[in-house]
Amino acid sequence: MTENTSTNSAAPQFEIQRIYVKDISYEAPNTPGTFTEEWKPEVQLNLETKSNRIHDNTHEVVLSVTATVTSNKKSAFLIEVHQAGIFLISNLPNEQLHQMLGSFCPNILFPYVREVISDIIVRGGFPQLLLAPVNFDALYAQHLQTQQKTDETTTATGDGHIH
């Protein structure tokens, strides 16, 4: 049994420690006028993820979602939510760790941020805003490609500046 314990200690480990709202901002600058006009929403959505190491194997991941909604070319509302989680991740190579932090953890956080946004929008008197699922794996792969191109450009110019 001692052998199994030592083998398991090197096995990859993942644990959700806490999920929480870190920051919320909501503005509806043109109410009540917005409610008296025909509702023709145009949604602009921005996503961003950040992570930082809290302790050796403990990381905070923050998924920031900003939704800007206009109707009839006027601002209806703006909502920004920073949904965060603390995750214990150990015994992974750096490449897999970065993928966990940049893709897997945001996938866990997204349903929570979607619920918070929908709830606040309805409480603000607007129709429910349901965010479509997001492919964080594809976004992470795109980020890696962009980063690789930037690194190649920086290396090619030799001056350390991105052109």
Secondary structure as the mmCIF struct_conf table of DSSP 4:
data_model
#
loop_
_struct_conf.conf_type_id
_struct_conf.id
_struct_conf.beg_label_comp_id
_struct_conf.beg_label_asym_id
_struct_conf.beg_label_seq_id
_struct_conf.end_label_comp_id
_struct_conf.end_label_asym_id
_struct_conf.end_label_seq_id
HELX_RH_AL_P HELX_RH_AL_P1 THR A 2 SER A 9
TURN_TY1_P TURN_TY1_P1 ALA A 10 ALA A 10
BEND BEND1 ALA A 11 ALA A 11
STRN STRN1 GLN A 13 GLU A 27
TURN_TY1_P TURN_TY1_P2 PRO A 29 PRO A 32
HELX_RH_AL_P HELX_RH_AL_P2 GLY A 33 THR A 36
BEND BEND2 GLU A 37 GLU A 37
STRN STRN2 PRO A 41 ARG A 53
BEND BEND3 ILE A 54 ASN A 57
STRN STRN3 THR A 58 SER A 71
TURN_TY1_P TURN_TY1_P3 ASN A 72 LYS A 73
STRN STRN4 LYS A 74 SER A 90
BEND BEND4 ASN A 91 ASN A 91
HELX_RH_AL_P HELX_RH_AL_P3 ASN A 94 GLN A 99
HELX_RH_PI_P HELX_RH_PI_P1 MET A 100 PHE A 104
HELX_RH_AL_P HELX_RH_AL_P4 CYS A 105 ARG A 123
TURN_TY1_P TURN_TY1_P4 GLY A 124 GLY A 125
BEND BEND5 PHE A 126 PHE A 126
HELX_LH_PP_P HELX_LH_PP_P1 PRO A 127 GLN A 128
HELX_LH_PP_P HELX_LH_PP_P2 LEU A 131 PRO A 133
HELX_RH_AL_P HELX_RH_AL_P5 PHE A 136 THR A 157
BEND BEND6 ASP A 159 GLY A 160
#
